[in-house]
Amino acid sequence: MSVLLWVVLPYVALTVFVLGHVWRYRYDKFGWTTRSSQMYESRLLRVGSPLFHFGILVVALGHVGGLVIPKSWTEAVGVSEELYHLSAVVLGTVAGVATVAGLVILIYRRRTVGPVFTATTRNDKLMYAVLGLTIALGLAATVVANLVGEGYDYRTTISPWFRSIFTFQPEPALMAGAPVLFQLHALSALALFAIWPFTRLVHMLTAPVGYLTRPYIVYRSRDEGRPAAKRGWEPSR
Amino acid sequence: MRVMAQLAMVMNLDKCIGCHTCSVTCKQAWTNRAGTEYVWFNNVETRPGQGYPRTYQDQERWRGGWELNRRGRLKLKAGGRVRKLFSIFANPLMPSIQDYYEPWTYDYDRLFSAPMQADTPVARPRSLISGRPMKISWSANWDDNLAGDPSPDPVLRKVSDQVKLEFERAFMFYLPRICEHCLNPSCVASCPSGAMYKRSEDGIVLVDQDRCRGWRMCVTGCPYKKVYFNHRTGKAEKCTFCYPRVEVGIPTVCSETCVGRLRYIGLVLYDADRVAEAAATPSERDLYEAQKSVLLDPHDPEVIAAARASGIPEDWLDAARESPVHRLIFEYGVALPLHPEYRTMPMVWYIPPLSPVVDVLAKTGHDGEDAGNLFGAIDALRIPVGYLAELFTAGDPEPVRAVLRRLAAMRSYMRRLNLGREPDESIATAAGLRGEQVEGMHRLLALAPYAERYVIPKAHAEQGAQLEELGCSLDYDGGPGMTGPFGEASGLPAPVAVENFHALRERQTGENLDDADELRGRVNLLNWDGKGTPDGLFPRRKK
């Protein structure tokens, strides 16, 4: 069971994530967009959207810090477990609350503003459900662990399991012993990764950082970007 | 010197009757789709008026175009790269659908499905955004012919307040607008994804639909608000200068269908290395001259040599020498750019209207076409001139006055000829022209022969290997033979069928009517049930 949950599922989800994006980029560049609804309504969006996006960016950075960087590294530079934990909980809670607040405003807007609701597809609704669940479970796991218990050191269990996936030497036992809320959070995150390439979340992968370095005016020749005819022989009839 | 070619347009406002034919034909050709209901790549607005979207010219509010920073260098008025990326999650400067107008349709089905009743059933308007019944309160041309209240007009506010009432009685005119296809496009500069580009062959500004990610910064960046957000596909769309048409040498839809024959299309050559420098000219009032100085003289041997070195083909150089646009800007000096103070170097030019002056003069009982009266009136009627100057020369009345004097001289000079009198060279000289130039200008402006109005060189097949889709199979990856994975709106867009436009050109420019024999074996469309494509549905291709 733990092999299925913590080895098979992660690899399936990550494979779908990678191949799904390749497939989508190849066949559906035209559908690769933020599908912004700002034209319809911008008063709520101006509060909710930055709150959610900046929140989730900090949360994502926090996950990189907690999952990717081994505990031994931070201790080598003199960051004690208490200090790490305190900063992670404080920063994580602030960012988490901002994210949830933003998400609540955005979902409220999506439901109540007529044109925005009309423009919402079933795909969007599924994505919102999985995304909301993942965020809620993550926040719940942190809050419960720190309020009820006296904190959970995921850097000795979850983080090594996470890294073991990417070094292709998976250690499911590490994860099997983690608290249930953390397990559920990880599972819903895997579900999110699996549906990611097929939702509007793809816009994250094309965040326009290249804008910072490119020249302002773009010139392009007429030929560029036109689909080329297939090479080779015509099939015989 | 890096010589580049630019397709440019001139519109003669004196001949615009505000019929909106250009807008309607453009809409039917390009924006009759879901998501673009509110979009008019071409619109005609009455000046003074609020414009479309409302008050788009108020750059203190919308912050489109460029401005100079403290060191005198160009910067985007809405903020630079870092600021753009930080406001990417909610663009504070984007017009809402209400600033354009909420598009609607009518509940036509009610007319048929309503039960028998005493009152005639009516088709109520329904919003195309929310689908609900709505009250129509604004549209793209709601303030046509000074309807409603033109006082929020940002240009009008710049002309002093005390003359406003008198001014409203004095005149109005129409201003058709398309994308300016600027030399220094701020929409392109604003696009975070790099999806917008200026075509190096002909300077047309386009959006790559495959690379646009819907960040919406181009809408803010364009001071003319001529980039639109398709709210269904989530991508930006804009006027394409009808590139599939001009590539085969036929004019844009708006030009072709203009009943007043007021649009001119031709090439100009410009020095791409000097654009940024000219756009950064310190004084706004010098920008009109700076913009002219970037354009090159296609008769100058030095320019021709540099153009050849830049790879501009010989027939394009011929077209540049024949260009009506170049003649109207330089030889006759009557075409002015729209809002040069936005520093984008717009390439759709306008001949300001003389008719308000003539009208006012005629109302006071004077001879509106007498040279002396007209010249005097142009100088005396500082209100229309001030308004026109705010539109075309960043508020400098002198160039506008000079243009109006030339147009006035043409009227008076040609009237003498029409009445069989001797030509009066002094009228031409008073406007800085020669008699034969006035006659040439009259031919171009008043007669406006088709072949002189539109001098459009064809795109070169050797440059655009993919222009020809003839004989290319349709079942390549993502080609029209395949349907996208997410329905018809997904997948690669179907390439524009250039051969259709060749056929169109053949039909529009061919001399002979088709032989009656040609119709034998053809399908009568009235009997066609719309299923399949039976033999004879399309005419045979001519050898």
Interface residues (C-beta under 8 A of the other chain):
Chain A: R26 Y27 D28 K29 F30 G31 W32 T33 T34 R35 S36 S37 Q38 M39 Y40 E41 S42 L45 R46 S49 P50 F52 H53 F54 G114 P115 T118 A119 H203 T206 P208 V209 G210 Y211 L212 R214 Y216 I217 V218 Y219 R220 S221 R222 D223 G225 R226 P227 A228 A229 K230 E234
Chain B: L76 R81 V82 K84 L85 I88 F89 A90 N91 P92 M94 S96 I97 I129 S130 G131 R132 N184 P185 V188 A189 C191 P192 S193 G194 M196 Y197 K198 R199 S200 E201 D202 D208 Q209 D210 R211 C212 R213 G214 W215 R216 F229 H231 R232 T233 G234 K235 A459 Q463 G464 A465 Q466 L467 C472 S473 Y476 D477 G478 G479 G484 P485 F486 A489 S490 G491 L492 P493 P495
